[in-house]
Amino acid sequence: MAKAFRLTASTGIHKGDRAYQQDQVALLAHPRFNGCVLGVLADGMGGRSGGRKASDQVMMTARQLFERYSPEHDDAPVVLKNMVQEAHTVIRLTAISSEQEPHSTVVAFLINPRGDCYWAHSGDSRIYHFRNGEMVRRTIDHSYVQALVDRGEITDEEANHHPKSNILLGCLGTENDPPIGTHTIARLEPGDALMACSDGIWHYFSPSEMASVVESLTPREATEFLIEKARSRGRGVGDNLSLAIVKIEALQEPKKPLGRI
């Protein structure tokens, strides 16, 4: 039998050194199923109006589909893929009346009450799965530099400093259907943590740094620390920053009362 656990969580967001905020992030508790949680993050692009409209549409679509979701009857990966595809369609429709062409990345993870977890993403915002202070897995960016890494032409470290690191090969709102990456975690365990973040965060840290921060601090402390440190490392030219952290912790069994002596 799986151990009982509880979730502790936090989100953080900052406009960084940009004039306006186009990131959005949320952690949503299901209205009907206790222990069912959706984390979703969107990094909008396309000028002040376009980028914010795009990320707004991602969040609205995610909320609507999650409210209708039933962990007992629905297929979580299908629901997440539908979130990405439907948000893409709405953003494309929004583009008709926008001042600038709206685009957005998206990452979303869904935790079911029994502890199984699923994620989907499009673009270069990321989800990290940490376990006891080590990275287990992360999403693979739909970006030009990730393609170079995949072909062995540059390293992950070199990708962070590549002059074309901001070029995406796919996201929401483009003419083509968005690429959708998915992953399943059969069961989350105490000691696990999930972190979703935009490139304004992950660009400034190694996976081991982030794993250590998430392991040693509470979710609220970790979000505040990572935003502050990314702001410092951005040296006045940092992007919008957003992140969500969920940690899985063991439930302490209640102590049995001592018998009479």
C-alpha positions as CSV (number, residue, x, y, z in Angstrom):
1,M,0.0,0.0,0.0
2,A,1.3,3.5,-0.9
3,K,2.2,5.7,2.0
4,A,-0.2,8.6,2.8
5,F,1.2,12.0,1.9
6,R,0.4,15.6,1.8
7,L,1.2,18.4,-0.7
8,T,2.8,21.7,0.2
9,A,2.9,24.2,-2.6
10,S,3.6,27.8,-3.7
11,T,3.7,30.0,-6.7
12,G,5.9,33.0,-7.5
13,I,5.8,35.6,-10.2
14,H,7.8,38.8,-11.0
15,K,8.0,41.0,-14.1
16,G,11.8,41.0,-13.9
17,D,13.4,43.9,-15.9
18,R,10.6,43.9,-18.5
19,A,8.1,46.8,-18.7
20,Y,5.1,44.5,-18.4
21,Q,4.2,41.0,-17.2
22,Q,3.3,38.3,-19.8
23,D,3.9,35.2,-17.6
24,Q,1.0,33.6,-15.7
25,V,1.0,30.8,-13.2
26,A,-1.5,29.0,-11.0
27,L,-2.0,26.0,-8.8
28,L,-5.6,24.8,-8.8
29,A,-7.2,22.5,-6.3
30,H,-10.1,20.5,-7.9
31,P,-13.5,21.7,-6.7
32,R,-14.9,18.2,-6.2
33,F,-12.0,15.8,-5.7
34,N,-9.7,16.3,-2.7
35,G,-6.1,15.9,-3.4
36,C,-6.5,16.5,-7.2
37,V,-4.2,19.4,-8.2
38,L,-3.4,21.1,-11.5
39,G,-0.3,23.3,-11.9
40,V,-0.2,25.4,-15.1
41,L,2.2,28.1,-16.3
42,A,2.2,30.2,-19.5
43,D,4.9,32.5,-20.9
44,G,3.2,34.9,-23.4
45,M,4.9,36.4,-26.4
46,G,3.8,39.0,-29.0
47,G,4.0,42.5,-27.6
48,R,2.3,43.8,-24.5
49,S,-1.3,43.1,-25.6
50,G,-0.6,39.9,-27.6
51,G,1.5,38.1,-25.1
52,R,-0.8,38.8,-22.2
53,K,-3.9,37.8,-24.2
54,A,-2.2,34.5,-25.1
55,S,-1.3,33.6,-21.5
56,D,-4.8,34.7,-20.4
57,Q,-6.3,32.2,-22.9
58,V,-4.1,29.4,-21.6
59,M,-5.1,29.9,-18.0
60,M,-8.8,30.3,-18.9
61,T,-8.8,27.1,-21.0
62,A,-6.9,25.1,-18.3
63,R,-9.4,26.2,-15.5
64,Q,-12.4,25.3,-17.6
65,L,-11.2,21.8,-18.6
66,F,-9.9,21.1,-15.1
67,E,-13.2,22.0,-13.5
68,R,-14.9,19.4,-15.7
69,Y,-12.2,16.7,-15.1
70,S,-13.0,13.6,-13.2
71,P,-10.0,11.5,-12.0
72,E,-12.3,8.5,-11.7
73,H,-13.6,8.6,-15.3
74,D,-11.3,10.7,-17.5
75,D,-7.9,10.0,-19.0
76,A,-5.5,12.6,-17.6
77,P,-3.0,12.6,-20.6
78,V,-5.9,13.2,-23.0
79,V,-7.3,16.0,-20.9
80,L,-3.9,17.7,-20.8
81,K,-3.4,17.4,-24.5
82,N,-6.8,18.9,-25.0
83,M,-5.9,21.8,-22.8
84,V,-2.9,22.6,-25.0
85,Q,-4.7,22.1,-28.3
86,E,-7.8,24.1,-27.2
87,A,-5.7,26.9,-25.9
88,H,-3.8,27.0,-29.2
89,T,-7.1,27.2,-31.1
90,V,-8.4,30.1,-29.0
91,I,-5.2,32.0,-29.3
92,R,-5.3,31.6,-33.0
93,L,-8.8,33.1,-33.0
94,T,-7.7,35.9,-30.7
95,A,-4.9,36.8,-33.2
96,I,-7.5,38.1,-35.6
97,S,-8.3,41.1,-33.4
98,S,-4.9,41.5,-31.6
99,E,-2.5,44.4,-32.2
100,Q,0.3,41.9,-32.4
101,E,0.4,38.2,-33.1
102,P,-0.1,36.4,-29.7
103,H,1.9,33.3,-28.8
104,S,2.5,31.4,-25.6
105,T,4.4,28.5,-24.1
106,V,2.5,26.2,-21.7
107,V,3.4,23.6,-19.1
108,A,0.8,21.8,-17.0
109,F,1.0,19.0,-14.5
110,L,-1.9,17.1,-13.0
111,I,-1.7,15.2,-9.7
112,N,-4.5,12.7,-9.0
113,P,-5.7,11.9,-5.5
114,R,-4.0,8.4,-5.6
115,G,-0.6,10.0,-6.4
116,D,-0.2,9.3,-10.1
117,C,1.0,12.4,-12.0
118,Y,0.9,13.5,-15.6
119,W,2.4,16.5,-17.5
120,A,2.2,18.1,-20.9
121,H,4.1,21.0,-22.4
122,S,4.8,23.1,-25.5
123,G,7.6,25.6,-26.0
124,D,10.5,26.2,-23.6
125,S,8.9,26.6,-20.2
126,R,9.8,23.6,-18.1
127,I,8.7,21.1,-15.5
128,Y,11.3,19.5,-13.3
129,H,10.8,16.3,-11.2
130,F,13.1,16.2,-8.3
131,R,13.5,13.4,-5.8
132,N,15.4,13.8,-2.5
133,G,17.4,16.7,-3.9
134,E,18.2,15.1,-7.3
135,M,16.7,15.8,-10.7
136,V,14.9,12.7,-12.0
137,R,13.6,14.2,-15.2
138,R,12.6,17.5,-16.9
139,T,10.7,18.5,-20.0
140,I,12.6,18.8,-23.3
141,D,12.3,22.3,-24.9
142,H,10.8,22.8,-28.3
143,S,13.6,25.2,-29.2
144,Y,16.4,25.7,-31.7
145,V,19.2,25.2,-29.2
146,Q,17.6,22.1,-27.8
147,A,17.7,20.6,-31.3
148,L,21.4,21.4,-31.4
149,V,21.9,19.7,-28.0
150,D,19.9,16.7,-29.3
151,R,22.3,16.4,-32.2
152,G,25.3,16.6,-30.0
153,E,26.5,19.9,-31.5
154,I,26.5,21.8,-28.2
155,T,26.2,21.0,-24.5
156,D,23.3,21.9,-22.1
157,E,25.6,24.5,-20.5
158,E,26.5,26.0,-23.9
159,A,22.8,26.1,-24.8
160,N,22.1,28.5,-21.9
161,H,24.5,31.1,-23.4
162,H,23.7,30.5,-27.0
163,P,22.8,33.8,-28.9
164,K,19.7,32.0,-30.4
165,S,18.5,30.5,-27.1
166,N,15.2,32.4,-27.4
167,I,14.1,30.8,-30.8
168,L,11.3,28.4,-30.4
169,L,10.5,25.6,-32.9
170,G,6.9,25.3,-31.6
171,C,4.4,26.9,-29.2
172,L,0.8,27.9,-29.0
173,G,-0.6,30.4,-31.5
174,T,1.6,29.6,-34.5
175,E,0.2,28.6,-37.9
176,N,1.2,25.0,-37.3
177,D,-0.3,22.8,-34.6
178,P,1.9,23.0,-31.4
179,P,4.2,20.1,-30.5
180,I,3.1,18.5,-27.3
181,G,5.5,16.7,-25.0
182,T,4.0,14.4,-22.3
183,H,5.2,12.3,-19.4
184,T,3.7,10.0,-16.7
185,I,4.9,9.5,-13.1
186,A,3.3,6.3,-12.0
187,R,3.3,7.4,-8.3
188,L,4.7,10.3,-6.5
189,E,6.4,9.5,-3.2
190,P,7.4,11.5,-0.1
191,G,10.6,13.3,-1.1
192,D,9.4,14.1,-4.6
193,A,8.9,17.7,-5.8
194,L,7.6,19.2,-9.0
195,M,8.6,22.6,-10.3
196,A,7.2,24.4,-13.3
197,C,9.0,27.5,-14.4
198,S,9.4,29.9,-17.3
199,D,12.8,30.5,-19.0
200,G,13.2,33.6,-16.9
201,I,13.9,31.2,-14.0
202,W,15.7,28.1,-15.4
203,H,18.0,30.1,-17.6
204,Y,20.0,31.2,-14.5
205,F,20.4,27.9,-12.7
206,S,21.8,24.4,-13.1
207,P,19.4,21.5,-12.3
208,S,21.5,20.6,-9.3
209,E,21.2,24.1,-7.9
210,M,17.4,24.1,-8.3
211,A,17.1,20.6,-6.8
212,S,19.1,21.7,-3.8
213,V,17.0,24.8,-3.2
214,V,13.7,22.9,-3.5
215,E,14.9,20.2,-1.2
216,S,16.2,22.4,1.6
217,L,13.5,25.1,1.7
218,T,9.7,25.2,1.9
219,P,7.9,25.9,-1.4
220,R,7.3,29.5,-0.4
221,E,10.9,30.1,0.6
222,A,12.2,28.4,-2.5
223,T,10.0,30.5,-4.9
224,E,11.2,33.7,-3.2
225,F,14.8,32.6,-3.2
226,L,14.9,31.6,-6.8
227,I,13.2,34.8,-8.0
228,E,15.6,36.9,-6.0
229,K,18.6,35.0,-7.2
230,A,17.5,35.1,-10.8
231,R,16.9,38.8,-10.6
232,S,20.4,39.2,-9.3
233,R,22.0,37.0,-12.0
234,G,19.9,38.8,-14.7
235,R,21.9,42.0,-14.0
236,G,19.2,44.3,-15.1
237,V,18.2,42.6,-18.3
238,G,16.2,39.6,-16.9
239,D,12.9,38.3,-18.4
240,N,9.6,37.9,-16.7
241,L,9.8,35.2,-14.0
242,S,7.2,32.7,-12.9
243,L,7.3,29.3,-11.1
244,A,5.2,26.8,-9.1
245,I,6.6,24.3,-6.7
246,V,4.7,21.3,-5.2
247,K,6.5,19.1,-2.6
248,I,5.2,15.7,-1.5
249,E,5.7,15.0,2.2
250,A,4.9,12.0,4.3
251,L,2.0,12.2,6.7
252,Q,3.0,11.7,10.3
253,E,0.9,8.9,11.8
254,P,-0.8,10.1,15.0
255,K,0.9,8.7,18.2
256,K,-1.1,6.1,20.1
257,P,-2.1,7.2,23.6
258,L,-0.1,5.6,26.4
259,G,-2.1,3.0,28.4
260,R,-2.7,3.4,32.1
261,I,0.2,2.2,34.4
